[in-house]
């Protein structure tokens, strides 16, 4: 089990902490809890997940004891257009807490040595007449035996961090984000650690494949790309960096 009391001891901000053994999904647990017990902010952590959730309907491999699997939620009625900014800012909150030199692949995946070590899923959910931002985080710390379909792309940080202290640091960073979801002070770190600047990418829009070059991100967290002679802003979706695709990653 993850030690909830130890996490609370390390926290700098007040936060409800719920820890579990192996459960289907911390996102699902959080959603159910909020529907029955509305709160302002909370974090849900599991030793492992059997049905971890990733972006775009994908799953997130979550074997027990080799990673951090958590969902941070905060009440944020009327956040509106800032959702993309929260999504990108969440990656900085996690990267700073891990302090492992991870690079950020837009929107908010973390990579080390060309391998994905952390996935983040941000959702807006409605529960008990309130709107919540739910940030699901999966981090591979020492995971080695990945399923065949992700073996070439997934990796691990390669060290067993102090889980409780690391989770507390992530939570404190996310609480600062929850306090001011419109803040832009995370952008410098994001831009300094962003993958793929100037590289060719592929993405799907309107059912069609597009090719463009990454220019950066906007102050709202949108991806700035150049497609032919046109500059565009991408607010959601998935991108493939061509050099990674060629390398089978």
Steps between C-alpha positions, in 0.01 A plus 500: 500500500596860446526670840238777509622626838854541369370696203307732732814558707690614190222723363537876526133560412181359649367213291281194551705185425348160414728199448404157365655165421442379141181646350365533144568873461576798723303718256193281542546493877525879509191542283294272722625663820415850378149395407440376855726731704553839335820673608725785398824312427622145544748245369439130440801266483524128428775242537399371154219521245329231295329744263711815505380770262706685242423773250274447198340191650827311541595297805799566727701199612515520881667199665507502879799650682698617195346843449289786630131492407293791625215736422492856632166683490401856572171686479511761228160620385516702180864440408402504130776578254776445755463120475783470246723714719426278802587193292841632396572652842436161662795352312730765646364434849592133467833554324621741767409256778679212327809712425638236263564716194188379319398658170138592429320378189195713432249488650634357826690173464841478667794326330841389619765376253243486223252286695167601651523480879189692602152549361256764620126504431311820580121496497221737594236307693165589649414356841248598769414825317863610488762510225835338574831478319630145530870441433592133469874426516689179431878492549725205419769493767655154473262323258687262270268239350269704275231346278617434145287774343677776697839339561680714242351826623470469877782534748563567867688762696710214630514587866281429799423850625351563842140457382328682784733799483473513118120475506486779757722721281280435196189582706648823633589610145149413379346687792685812388350442156153454653544827691561687174412296189550806277864550602760491224817476708538132405557587133874571528567155644271335244671672207848419633410129526272464198572225249491540124553873443558543125428134431244354263185356652190318380156553646140421408242776462155463350577139415801598288872457566699825511873570499648807668800629694492585871566865579417501873202549729274799555436664835182290520693176454397447139751346261635749244573332167587610150323309225617610158476879511242500780547529875243303699405438862414148616292478818460125532577167341809290457818574306767269367853636472634370169849421629348289779271323254798413280682359803195290597429701815 
